[in-house]
């Protein structure tokens, strides 16, 4: 019973999860780029 509930919730949440992961990845990439830019600015 619990497994069925989790499965139904999981299937419903796959889209939101993928969206959240994508947003998190984009945010991390932006942060990394910002850190890289800050570092290069310090070096120059």
C-alpha positions in Angstrom: 0.0 0.0 0.0 2.7 2.5 1.0 4.7 1.4 -2.0 1.8 2.1 -4.4 1.3 5.6 -2.8 5.0 6.3 -3.2 5.0 5.1 -6.8 2.0 7.3 -7.7 3.5 10.3 -6.0 6.9 9.6 -7.7 5.3 9.4 -11.1 3.5 12.6 -10.5 6.6 14.3 -9.1 9.0 13.2 -11.9 8.3 16.4 -13.9 8.8 18.7 -11.0 11.9 16.8 -9.9 13.5 17.1 -13.3 12.6 20.8 -13.4 14.1 21.4 -9.9 17.2 19.4 -10.9 17.6 21.5 -14.1 17.1 24.7 -12.1 19.7 23.6 -9.5 22.2 22.6 -12.3 21.7 26.0 -14.0 22.1 27.8 -10.7 25.3 25.8 -9.9 26.7 26.5 -13.4 25.9 30.2 -13.0 27.6 30.3 -9.6 30.7 28.5 -11.0 30.9 31.0 -13.9 30.6 33.9 -11.5 33.3 32.5 -9.3 35.5 32.0 -12.4 34.9 35.5 -13.5 35.7 36.9 -10.0 38.9 34.9 -10.0 40.0 36.1 -13.4 39.2 39.7 -12.5 41.4 39.3 -9.4 44.3 37.8 -11.4 44.3 40.5 -14.1 
